[in-house]
């Protein structure tokens, strides 16, 4: 399957939101992937539900994408970091 020009942005926090706005401003097709659809998602952006802890979910979300931007923020946990 040929890849599209779509860029998938995983996560829609501060970084994801700014990235999506910049991509839309330059006319790049963009798909936001996270657990729930953001209330303030721009009409020009596509959305797909995705759980980044589920590999199959991530594969579905990024299928056919030209690039992926990981902008997921994880809560600090001293046991992990």
Buried (B, 14 or more C-beta within 10 A) or exposed (E): EEEEEBBBBBBBEEBBBEBBEEBBEEEBBBBBBBEEEBEEBEEBBEBBEBEBEEEEBBEEBBBEBEEBBEBBEEEEEEEEE
